[in-house]
Amino acid sequence: MGRRTLTRRSFAKLSAITAVAAGITSAAPVGLAQAESASDSTNVKRIRTCCRGCGKMECGVWVTVENGRAVKVEGDTSCFTSGGNSCAKSQASIQAAYHPDRVLYPLKRTNPKDADDPGWQRITWDEAYATMATKFQEVMDRFGGPSIMMMSGTSRCWCMASYGVFRLLFGSPNSVHPYQVCKGPRHFATLLQGAYAFSWQATTDQPEVMVRWGGSTELSNYDDSCRMTVDTAMHSQAFITVDPRQTNLGKESDIWQPLYPQTDAALALSWIDVIIREKLYDELFVKKWTDAPFLVCEDMQPSNGPIGAKFQAGTFVTKTRLLKESDLKEDGSQFRMMCWDTIENRLTYFDAQTQEWEGETWSMERSLVKGKEAQQNNLFPGVAQGWVPDQTGFGTDDGFERAIDPALEGTYEVTLKDGTKHQVKPVWEHFKARAAEYTPKVAEKITHVPAADIERAARTYATRLRPETGYGNGGIGYMLAIEHGCNAIQNSRALDALVGITGNWDTPAGNRGGTTSFLTPQMVNFAGNVTMGGGTPPDEETLAKLAGADEFPLLNWWQYWADANAAYEQIQTGDPYPIVAGIAQSGDFMNMANSLYNWESFKHLDFFVTVDFWHTPLSDRSDLLLPCAHWIEANATRPSQGSSGGLGLNVQCVERPGEVKYDLDFDIELYKAMGVPFSDDPDNPWPTEEQYCDWYVRATGMTWKEFAAEFQEHGWWDCKAMPPEWKSTWGFYRRYQLAMLRPDGKPGMQTPTGKLELWSTVMETFYPEESDILPDYREAPLSRTERPDLESEYPLICNTGRRIPVYFHSEHRQLPWCREQWPTPRMEINPADAERYGIEQGDWVWIENENGKIRQVADFYEGIEPGVINCEHQWWYPELNQSGHGFELSGVNCLVSRDLRDRHCAASYLRGYPVKIYKATPENSPFGNPCPCGNDGTEIIHDASDPRLKEWAKLHYEGGE
């Protein structure tokens, strides 16, 4: 099969035609309260809102409402983050809102948890709240809050309470959510090394060199996606993809790095090696804003260093071999990080307490006044460039009493306060040596990418195409694939360092973290993270009870999630304390660890509640199933969670059917049922939805209704050009230089030293081995190198998790428009492997290892390497009326090991493990049928002509029980 079936030039032309077509279908804005009559008897409105058909995207859409019913979704061209795109998932979400199987009323179980029929019985909301309040309080009184677990998923507005408000309500740290395996490790790593969530790239800024590493954002993603990604790739001067599998957009790339699954850090370090050897790095950034000049005393015992903050609560003193003034003299400061000044050939220091160098006086005015607007090409019409301050250096014009020049290289002798002499070297020497372990020739053997191609990609990325701008070509969009092979944190750190040393950290089109607007970072998740002051955050003693923290000590620093595997095991064993109850707002047990074990765990819970649209595998283990609102039925703010820089709103378009509750209302009413204030206002402890929304947008000086009306007329806001009184910092780049990143209002990053820490003081405190302190590569635990003994029995490597255009993880399998296009899970296989195993296109195939076996349909694809298959994840079958809805038939995480996880953040080992395959035949299949069947022999939907799809297409409001 040819690698490039459509040229970049022809694709760009096609994109332009598509853009014109999108413009034709998007009419002028219509206000929320306005309506245009199509006839005397028809009332038609077009309402501007934000789609939540997948993930947490910021795709602006218009919803057409006819006689109170949504009939159409189409793109909104005022939304520069999506450029008028409206994908299949977005348009099909109307089918979710009006689906005949949608749950519309509170339900309680009347049959045992292992029964195929839960015996659902309709109840009132009063009974539901009373039951929850009683059961949860009993657990808290008997065992304590940590014995309650909370779960959330993705999509659906706004089902994120396990990330915040449930933790406050129950006093429990045991949140189990997909963040642990999906962008959370990247955010974990960048906070560890520089600043929270700086894995996000400002793709909307139009990078000169676009790099997409381990993802298919042209299909679906959390931030920049679909049309925006495609347009940006076509506008870029060079386009690089890094992926074991040739992606849809990847076939248009100038350079494809088809690395072997889960060898990402080796490739990233190899790029770094090339960049350092060829001096393509940003020397001033490296010297002033990383810890590269800090001196390491290798043969010194780690001693007290700067104080670091834990993510949720508390502080800790770092233990580090970085040389400090306190190591040199008795009255020296543990915050003064020693460097070598090459101008005067003496020791100098950076003070991590003041965030100033020796002899420096920092000034916002001096840091801000010199600079210019960004100079990015091809910005979406109306999007601001933003202000780029010039880099400040070490001279007298930069606020120094006298110029200094911190050394990056060399060996120096120092005398410690105990009188012993030691040789010290800058961190850069250690970092350079680590990268040199992965020269392109070495990396070729690991990654299977030719050395010459590695060198070409590194040079293309790092060689500035427009050096006159004063910043790099753009950041790197690295995706969740790097998080799934037990080297998640180190993969992310290597890529974060690569972005940083090339001058692409918080610069135009660089990696910038979450968008800042008038909302705080905690408020991005709307009702999920933030109450109005009610509830008490878990203290350090409670946070220390986090499931898995004993085995993974960095979770004590991160404090954001319980390790899913540890939590599920604790449910079954009660060790070290029992977890006996829980609640889920969306979410499932199929996204982490081993699905079969997780499924068994839920049977052991005394009480569990699910809030969702559907009868799902998780609801089949629940005691209560409670209905929730669809995104066209909800109000919420919607700032870009990533670096897109947009701000829009979810605006309620239609009335909520049946007795469904909006997640926000559910949270507040559950607080009320348990007697816990949601607000710190003693006169109004449980606010209405409108009052909460008013409170959320108070910084704008408008009420929610006023703000929503403004949105209807104005469209999406560019956070780089917000009114000054909204106090957004998004319009400024190099915010570390402007004291806009740290909570203490000082310049620098969010690390203990205030620098981008190539030598991590947090990691060193918890993991003192140098292989952990510096970014590093480790083989996946079940790779051919680590476990060659498995190859004879399990000769193929299973890669998983690619994006599917019509689905988002486990969602949308019951939507006719989606399921017709993609009725079955596909196992991509190289035709050479298929011939070897006697498999034809479209055959059902058994995929098996020591953990379980599943079936998926063979799909021939030359875009993956022989010896590797690529399976789809999160499959279950809504059409099967049985406990679990057949998740065990095709769910690839049934093959996942429970015990193998990332050593730092506990992310599950979801990709790159060995399996065997063989053709499913009547002789080796249940019911004599190669096609997966339910317990009674009913076949799953596997063809677009299946009449069950027609039944699902009969959209109405009634029923749903």
N, C-alpha and C positions, 0 to 999 in steps of 0.2 A: 504494500500500500504506500502511496506517495506521501512524503512528509508535508508538503505544502500544496494543498489542492486549491487554495485560493490565495492570491498574492496580497501583500499589504496594500498595494496600490488599488487593486480591485475591491478589496474589503473596505478601504477608506471611502471609495466611491459609493459602495452599497450603504455604508453607515450614513453618508450624507443624504442619500435618498430616504433612508429610514427616518432621519431627523426631520426632513420635510414632511413626511407622512404623519409623524407624531404631532407636528405643529398644526396640521390640518385638522386633526381630531380633537385638539384642545381649544375650546372656545374661550371667550373672555370671561374673567372672574364674575361669579354671581354671589351676592351676599347670602349669608345663612338664612336671613329672614325673607329674602326675596324669592319669588317664584315666577316662572313664566308659564302661562297656560297654553298647553298644546291644543286644547279644545275646551268647550264650555264645561265638560264633565271630568277633565283630567287636570290634576294639579302636579306639576313637574318642578322639581328643584335640583340644582346642581350644587353640591356642597363640597367645599375644599377641606380635605383632611389628610391623614397620614396612614398609609397601608401598613398592616401588621400581618400580612400573609406569610411572612417568613422571618425568623430570627428577631432582630431588633433593628431592622433597616430603617432608613429615613427616606422612603420613597413617597413623594408627594403625589396625591391622586385626587381626582374629582369623583364623587359618588353621585350618580343620578338617582333621585328618589321620585317615584311616581305613585301618587295616591298613598303615601306613607310607606312604600315598599321600595327597597333598593333594587334597581334593575340593571345597573351598569357601573363598572369601575374603569377609569381611564387615567392616563398620566397627566400630571400637572407640570407644565413647563416652567412655572415659577420656582420649582424645586431644583436648584442646580446640583444638589447631591445625587439626583437620579436622572435629571435631564429629560423629564417627561416619560420615563420608562414606566410601563405597567405590564408585569410579566404574567405568565400563565397562572401562577399561584395567587397573584393579586386578583385577577379577574374571576378565578374559580372560588375565591373566598365568599362570594355571594352564595354559592352552593353550600358552604358550611353554615352560614347564618340561617338558611331556610331548609336545612337538611331534615328529612323525616325522622332520622335517628338521633337528632340533637336532644340532649337532656334539658328539660324545661322546668322541672320541679324537684324539690328536695326528696331524696329517696333513702330508705334505710334497709339494711340487709335483714332477712329473716331466716336464711339457711346458713349452714356451716361454711367456713371460708374455703373449703376444698370442693364445694359443690359446683357443678357446671352452671346451675341456675342459682344466683344469689338470692332469689326470692324477693326482689326489690319491691318495697311498699312505699307508696307516696305518703309523705308527712308534711307538716307545716314548718315554716321557718322558725317559729317559736319553739317547736319541739327540737329542731335541729340545733339551735343555739343552746337551749337548756341542756341537751345531751352532751354537747361539746364542753360547755362550761363545767358540768358536773364531772365528766370523765377526766378532763385535763387537770382539774383542780385536785381530784383524788390522787392522780399520779404525782403531781407536784408535792402534795402533802406527805405522801408515803415514801417516795423515792427521791424527790428533788427535780427541779426543772430540766437538768441534763438528761433525764430519762425520757424526754419527749424529743423526737427528731422532726425536722422540717424539711420539705422538699419543694423545689421549684423546677420548672423547665424553661423553655424559651418560647418565643412568639407570644401571642395573646396578650392583650393589654389589660391590666398590668399585674401579672401573676408572680411577682417577685418578692413576696413577703418573707420567704425563708432567708433572704439576704439581709433582712433588717428587722421589720416590725414584729415578726414572730419570735425572733431572738429576744427582743425586749419583753414581749408578752409572757413568755414562758421562762425566761432566765436560763436559756439553753444555748450552748455553742454548737449544738449538733445539727448544723445545716448540711444537707446532702443535696448537691445540685451539680448540673453538668458543667458549671464554671470550672470545676476541678480538672476537666479534660478538654475544655473548649475555651480558649483565650485566657482563662485564669492563670495557667502556668506562665504565659507570656507576661501578664501583668505582674505576677509574683516576681518574675525574674528581673523585669525592668525596674520595679521598685527596689529590689535588692541591690541593683547596680546603679540606677540613676534616678528614675522618677516613675510614679505609678502609671501603668498602661501606655508607656511610650513605645509599645510595639505597633500602635496605630500609625498609619502613614497618611499624610495629607494628599491623597491621590488627586483630589479636586484642584490642587495647585498645579497640576500638569507637569510631572517630572520630565526632565530632558532624557533621562534613561529610566525606563520603567522596569522594575524587577518584581516578579510575582513568584514567591517561594512557597511551594507546597499548598496550592489552593486553586480553585476555579471561580474567581469572583465574577466572571462573566455570567455565571449561572445563579449563584446565591451566596450571600455572605452577611456579615453583621453590620457593615458600614458602607464602604464604597462597593458598588456592585453593578452588574448588568450593563446598561448602556454607558454609564459613566466610565466603567472599566474599559469597555471596548473602545470608546472614543479616545480615552487617554492613551491607550496602547497604540492606536493608529497615529496619534499626534506626536508621540515620542520620537526622538532621534534614534533611539535604540531600545529594543524590547527584549528582555531576558526572562525566560521561565526556568525554574528549577523544580523538577517534579519527576518521580520515577515513571509516571504515566504521561503520555502526551495529551494535554488537555485541549478542549475545544478551541480556545483562544491561543493556546500555546503553539499550535501549528503555524500561527502567523508570526511567531517570535523570530528575532534575528539570531538569537542564541538559545538553544535548549540544552540544559544540563540534566540529562536523564540519570540522576544518581540512583544507586541501589537503595531500596527502602531503609529509612532510619539511619542514614550515614550523613545527616545534614551538618552536624558540627564539624566533621572532618572536612567537608567541602568549604564551609564558612571560614574555618581556620586556614585553609589553603589559600582562599582569596586574600585573607589578611596577610599571610606570608608574602604573597606577590606584592601587595600594596606597600608593605613595610620595606621590602628589599628594593622596590623601585621608587620609594619615597613619594608615593601618591597620597599620603595622608596629610591632614590639615595640622601642621606642626603647632600652630598657635593654640588651636583648640585642645590638642593633646597635652600641651604643656600647662595651660591655664585652667582647663575645666575637667581634666581627668586626673586620677591619682598617679599617672605615669611617672612624674618626677619624684614621688615620695620614695624614700630610701627603705630598703628591706634589709633587716639584719637576720639572716637565715639561721644562725646558730644561737640566737637569743630566745629565751623562753617568752612566749606571748605575754604581754603585760597590758595593763589597763590603757584603753584608748578612748576615743570620743564616745559620747553617750548616744545610743540609737533609740529610736522610737519603735515600739511594736505597733502593728497596724491598727488594732482595735483599741487596745488599752495598755498603758504601762510603758516603761523604758527599761533599757538594759545597758550595761557598760561593755563595750567591745573588748575583746582580747586579741591582740594583734602583734605581729613581728615587724610592722611598720615602725620605723624609728621615730621616737617622739622626744621632745625636750625633757620629759620626765625620765627617760632612759639615760640621759646624759648628765643630769644634776638633780640633787635632792629636791630642790624647790622648783623644778621645771614643771611645765604644764603638760598634762596628758593629751591636750587638744592640739598642741603645736606639732605638726607633722613636718619632719625634717627633710630638706632637699639640699642639693649642692648647687651653689651659684657659680656659674662658669666665668662670670665677669670678675669677681673678686676672689675666686677660688676659696670659698669658705662655705660653711653651713648656713643655710637660711631656713625659713619655715613658712608654712601656711597654717593659720590658726582656724581650726574647725569650729571654735566657739564663736568667734567674731565674723568668720567667713572672709577674712582679709589676710593678705600676705604680709610678711614683715615690711613695715614702712609704707603700707598702702592705706589710703583713706578712700573708701568706696563712696561714690556719689551717683544717685539716680540720674541727675541732670547730665553729668558727664557721660554716663553710659548710654543715654538716650539721644542726646542732641546730634551726635554724629551718626549719619546713616542715610538711608534712602528707601524709597518704595521698592518692593520686590519687583522683579523684572520677568515675570512668568508669561509665557506665550499661551495662547489658546484657552484662556480662562472663559468660563461660561459667562454669557453677557450679563453685565451688572455686578459681577463678583469683584470685590475690592482686592487690590494687590497686598495690602498690609505693609507694615513698617519694619525694615530690617536694620537694626543698629549695627554700626561697624564693630568688628571685634576689638575689644580693648586688650592691650598688651601689658608689658611690665615696665614701661618707661615713665618718666616724670609727667608726661602729658596724660598718663592714665591714672594719676593719683598716687604715684610712688615718690617717696622722698629721694630715692636714688634708684636707678635702673638695676634690675636683676635679670638673670637668665637661668632658670632652673634646668639642670642637666637631665637629659633623657637616657644618656649612655655613660658607661664608665664604671670603675670600681674605686671606692674611696675608703680610707681608714678612719675609724672613729674610736674614741675611748669612752666606754660607758661609765656610769657613776661608781661602779664597783672597781674601776681601775683597769678592767680588761680591754684589750684592743680587738677590734673586729673589722672585717671587710664587709662593706655594704654596697648594694647596687640599686639603681632606680627600678621601680616596678616595670618600667618599659623594657628593661633588659630581660626580665622574667617573661613578660608578655610576648616579646619578640621571640624568645627561645621556645615558648609553647607553640606559637604559630609555625616556627621552623620545624617542629616535629611532623608537620603535615605539608611538606612541600608538594607541589603538584604531582611529582612522580610518586610520592608516598600515597597521596590522596587518590590517585588513579587506581591503585590496587584496592583501596577501600570502597570507593564510590562507583567505580567502573566508568567514570567520566575521563576521557583522555586528558593528559596533562596539558597539552597545548590548548585544549578548549577551556580548561580551568583558567589558564593564564589570560586567554583572550577575554573571558567573561570578567575577570577581576579588573583588567585594564579598562575595559569598556565602561564598567560601572564607576571606577574611581577617577579616571582622567576627565577633568572638568571640560565640558564642551564650551562653556561660556565663563571663563575665569573672571571676566570683568564684573560679574554679579557679586563676587565675594563669598559665594557659597557653592555647595556641591550640586550634583546632577539630580538629586532626589534620594529619598530613603528607600527602604525595602518593605514591601508588603508581604510579611511572613505570616503564614496561616496555621491552622490547628494541626496539620499533619505532623509538624515537628514535635508535638506534645505527646505523642502516643507510643514511643519506643523506649521509655525508661531513661531518656536523657533530656527530658523536656526543659528543665531549667538551664542546663548548660548549652543546649541548642540555642535557646532564646538569648542567653548572655552573649554567645559568640556573635549572633546577628546584631544585637544591640551595640556591641563594641564595633562591629564593622560599620554600622551606620554612623556611630560617633566619630571614629577616627578619620572618616572621610568628609567630615564637615556637613553632615546631613541630619544632625540632631537638633530639632526645633528650628529648622530653617525652611524656606519655601519648598514645598513638595517633600519635605523630610518627615521623619517620625516625630510626632508632636503630642501624642497622648490624647486624652478625651477633650472634646470641644468645651471651651469655657464660655458661658453666657452669663446672664444674671442669676443663673442657678448654680448652686454648689455642686461639686462632683457627686455627693451623696444623693442629690435630688434628681439625677438623670433617670433613675429608675422609678420616678413618680411615687406612687403609693407604696411601693415595695420596700424602700429603704428608710423613709423618713416619716415619723409621726409629727405632730405639731407640738412636740415637747413632752408627750406622755410616755410612760414606761421608763425603766431604768436599765441602762446598758449592762450587760454581764461584766462582773468585775474580774480581776486577774485570777482569783481562786476558781471562779466558775469556768473561765476560759481554759484553765489548765486541765479541765475534764474533757476537753475536745477528744473525740474518738480518734485514735491513731497517733496522737501527739507523742506518746511514749516511744513509738517506733520511728517516727519522723519528727525529730526535734525542731526543725525549722517551722513546723506548723504552729509551734508556740509563739514564733515571731509573726508569722503571717496572720493567724487567728481568724481566718475567713471561712474555711470549710472544714468539716469533719471528713476524714478519709472514708469514702463510701464503703470500701471493702471492710475496714475495721468496724464501721457502724453496723453493717449487715451481720458480721460475725458476732458482734456484741449482742445483737438481738437474739441470736441463737444460744449463746453461751452465758450471757449475764455477767461476763468478766470484762473489765474490773467492776462494773456496776451495771444494773439492768437498763436496757432501753425497751420500753414496753408500750409506747404509744407514739402517734405521729400524725402529721397533716401534710398534704401536698396540694399546692396550687399549680396545676398542670404537673409536668415532670413524669418520669417513669423509672423503672428499675433496669432498663435494658441498655442504658448508655455508658455504664461503667462496670468494671469488674466482670464476674461471670453471671450472666442473666439467670441461669438455672439455679445457682445458689441464692441469688438475691430473691428470686421468686419464692423459694422455700422459706426465706427469712420472714417475709411478710405474713406468712401463716402463723408465726409465733407471736405477733403483736396482739396485745389485749384490745387495742382500740386504734383504728386508723380512719382518717377522713380524706377523701379526694374531692377537689373542686375542679371541674373540667366541663368540656362540651359534650363528651362522649362516654359511652361504656368502653373502657380501655382495659388492657391487661392489668394495670394497677388498680383500677376500680374493682376488678374482680376479687381483690384481696381486701377491699375496704368495707367498713361498717356503715359509713354514710357516703353518699355520692351527691354532691351539691352542684347546681347549675350556675354557670358564669356568663358574663356578657361577651359578645363579639366586638371586634374593633370598630365596626360601624355603629355600635351602640354605646360608645365610650367617649369620655372627655379626658384629655391628658395633655401635658406638655410633651414635646418630642424634640429635644436637642439631639444633635448627632452624638451618639455615645462614643464614637471614634473621632478621627481628625477631619471629618468632612466639613465642619464649620457651619452647618445649617441649623436653623431652629424653626420648627413648625409645630403644629398641634394635631392631636386627635380631636375631632369635633363630632359629637354625637349626631348621626344622620337619621336614625330611625328609633322608634320606641323599642324598649326591651320586651321580648316576648315572654309569655308564660310568667314564671316567677323567678327568672334568672336575676342574679345579683352581679353588679359590677364589682370587680375585685376590691376596689377601694372601699365601697360600702360594706362589703363582707368583712374586711379587716376591722373597720371601725365598730361594726355591730358585734363582732366577736369580742373585741376589747370591752364593749359595754356589757355583754353577757357575763364576762368574767370580772366585772367591777374595776377594771383598770382604765384610767383616763387615757384617751388618745391625744388629748390636747393639754397643755399646761394652763389653760384658761379655766379657773375654777368655776366660772359661770357657764362654761360651754365645753365640758370635758369630752363630748362625743359630737363633733361637728357634722353638719350635713355635707354632702358631696360638693355642693356649690360653695359652701364656706371654705372647705379644704382647697378647692381650686382657686378661690379668691386669695387665700393665704399663699398659695404657691407662686402666684404671679405678682405679688404685692410690690416687688422691686420695680415693676414697670410703671407704677402709679395708676394702673387700671384694674378694674374688676375682671373676673374671668369672662363674663359676657362681652365686655368692651374689648378685651384682648382677642377673643374669638372673632368678633365682628371685624376688628382691624386685620386679622389674619385673612378673612374672606376677601377683603379688598386689596391688601398689601401683598399677600402671598408669603413665601418663605423668607425668613430673615437671614442675611449673611452676618455671622457673628463677628467678622472682621470690621463691620461697618455699623455696629449697633450704636444707639444713642449713648453719649458719654455717661449719663446718669445710670445706665444699666450696668456699668462697671465691668464690662467684658474685657479680658486681657487678650482675646484671641487675635486681635489685629496687630499684635506685636510678636515678632520672632526673637529668637535668642533670649527667651524670658528668664533663663538662668542668670543672665547678665543684668537683668532689670529687677531682680528680687520678686519675681512673680510666680515662682514655683514652690518655694518653701513656706510652710505654715508660720514660721517665725518672722517672715517678712525680710529675710536677708537674701543676698544673692546666692546662687548655687543650686545644686540638685537636692534631692530629698533623702540622701544617704547620710550616715553618721559623719563622714568627712565633708559632705557638701559637694563632692566631686563625683563624676561618673567613674565608678570604682572598678577598674580592670582587676585589681586585687581587692576582693570583696571583704570588708571588715565584718559584715554580718555573717557571711559564709565561714570565715575563719573562726569566728566566735563559736559556731556550732559544729563546724567540720574543719579541724585545723590542718588537714592534709592539703598540700599544694594542688593536687589533682582536683580538688573541690574549690579552692580559693580562686584560681584562675579559670576562665572558660576552658572546657575540655571535652574531648570526645570519648565515649565508651560505646562499645558494641552493644546492640540489642541483646538481651540475655539469651535468646533462643536463635541467634543468628548462626549462619553456617560456621563462622569462626569460633564462636563460643561453644556451640553444641554440634560438632560434626557428626557425633554418634547418632543424631536424630535423622540424618539425611536418608538413610536407607529405608526407614519406615515412613517418613514424612518428607518426600522429595521436593515439594513446592513451598514457596514462601507466599503467605497470604497477606496481601495489602488490602485495606478496607477504607470505607468512609468517604468516597468521592461524592461530590455534589450531584444531585439529580435535579434536572430543571423544574420538574413539577412537584417535587416533595421537599420538605424541610425536616431532616432527621426522621422522627416517627410520625410526622403529621401528613394529613391529606389523603391517606389510603382509601377513604370512603367518599372522596369527591369525584363524581363521574368524569368531569373533564380531565382530571389528573390521571385517574386510574385507567381510563381508556387509552391514554397515550403511553402509559408505563404500567402494564397490568401485573408484571412479575418482577422479582428481584433477579438481577443479572450478575453472573460471574464472568468477568472479562478474562479471556485466555488467549495467549498467542496461538495462532493457527498451527504452528509447529508442535506445540504441546498438545493441542487438541488431537492432532493426527496420532501422536504417540499413545494417547489414552483411548483412541477409538471413539471420540466424541464428535458429534455433528452440531452445527449451529442450531440452537433452539432446544437441544436435549436438556432434560433435567439431570443435574449432576450432584452426587453426594460429595460433601466437603467435610473432612473428619480429622480430628486429632484426639489426644488423650482426654480432652475436656468434654467433647460432645461431637455431634454430627448434625448437619443441616443439609437442605437442598436449595440450590438456585439454578437458574437457566443459563446454559452456556451461551456466551456472546463473543464471537471471534473479534479480536482487536490486536492489530500489529503495533499499537502504540505502547505496549508494555513489553518488557524484556522476557524472553523465554526463561522458564523456571519460576516465574512470578504470576500469580493470579490476583485479580482485583475484585473483591466482593462488595456488595452493598450492605449497608447497616440499617438497623432499627426497623426491620420488617415485622409486621404483624398483620392479622387478617380480620378486619372488622366484620366481615361476612360470616365468620364462624361463631356460632352462639355457644361458646363453651368457655370454661375458665381459662384465662390466659389468652384467649383469642388467637391461638396458634402461633404465638411468638417463638416457640421452640422449634417450629418447622423450618424456618428460614433465617431467624435472627442470628447474625454472625457473632454476636458477643456471647453466644452459648459456647463458642470455641475459646474464649479468652481465659487466661490463667488468673486465678484469684490472688496468687502470692507475689507475682512479679509486678513491681511498680517503680516509678521514678523515685530515686533514693532521697530526693529533697522535698518534693511536693506531693508524692504518693499518686501521681496521675497513673491511670491504668495502662497496661501494655496492650494497646488495641490494634496495633499494626505491625506487620513484619514478623510473623511467627510461622513455624512450619506446619504444613498440613499434607494430607493425601487426598486425591480425588478419584472417583470412579463413576461411570455412567449409572444413573438410576434406571432400573429395569423392573418389569413386573415381578421378577423373581426375588429381588432384594428390597422391595418397597412394601410398606403396609397397604393392605387392601388390594395387593397386586396392581397398584397404580403408581407409576413414577411421579405423577403430579401430587404435590402435598394435599392431604385430606384432613378434615376434622375428625373428631373421635368417632363419628357415626359414618365415616366414609365420604362425606360431602366434599367435593373438590373446591379448592379455593378459586376465586376469580382469576383466570389466566388468559382471558381473551376479551377484546374490546366489545365483542358482540354478546357477552354474558347478559341475560335478562335482568340479573340482580342490579346491574348498573342503571337500567331503566327505572327500576323501583326507587333507587336512591335519587334519581333525577326528578322524581315527583315532589317538588319542593312545596312545603307548607309549614305552618306554624304549630299545628296541633300535634298531639301525641308526644313522642319522645320519652315515654316512660320505659 
